[in-house]
């Protein structure tokens, strides 16, 4: 429940910050997350945010690969059935 509330609040803050950029009140422009970080925090923090973003995305890819391998690898009991 807490995660849902925090995720929703974070998404609303990002949308609100995108709308507060001059010339993007109606969401005409394509604004990226790193652009928002640079406008509000400065160019130095943009790189910090960008590195954190890349690390989290890479972590999600690795976790997804591990989970899919665990499902598709054969078990020791029945090596011919990939779903057991």
N, C-alpha and C positions, 0 to 999 in steps of 0.2 A: 504494500500500500504506500509506504513512504517512497519507494523507488518510483512508483507511478507518478506521484505528486511532484517529486523533484525533476523527473524527466519532462513532464508537461510544463513545469515552470521554466525550465531551461529552454525548451523549444519556443515558448512564448517570448522569452527575453531575446532570443536570436531573431525571431520574426520582427519584434518591435525595433530592435537595433537596425535591421535591414530597412525598415520603413522610415527610420529617422534620418537616413542618409539623404543629403540634398539631391533632388532630382529623381529619387526612387520612392516617392510616396505611394505610388500605385503599382509598385513592383515591376516597372518596365525593364530595368537593367538586370543583368545577371551578376549578382554579388556573391562572391565566395566567402567561406568562413574565414580564410586567412586575410582577406581584404577587410573584413569587419575588425579583426584583431589588430591589423595595422592602423586603421583609422582611429580606433579607440585607445589602443595601448602603445602605439609607436612601432617603428620598423624593427627595433631590437627584439621586442616581445613577440612580434609576428613570427620571427624565426623560431623562437622557443615554442610557441603554439603550434607551428607547422611541424616541428620535430615530434612533439607529443602526439599530434594527430597521426603522423605516419607510423609511429610506434604502436598506437592503439589499433590502427587498421591492420598492420602486420600481425599483431597479436591475435586479432579476430580471424585472420586467414589461417594462421597456424592452428588455432583451436578448432576451426571448422575441419581442417584436414585431419587432425587427430580423431575427432568424433566420427568422421566418415570412414576412416581406416578401422576404427574399432567395430563399426557395424559390418563392414564388408570383409574383414579378415576371417578366415575359417577358425573355428574353435578347435581345441585339442581333442574334444570328445568326438566330433564329427568333422573331419577336415574337408569333406566334399560339399557340405552344406554351408554357404556363406552367411546365412541368416540365423545360425544358432550360436 
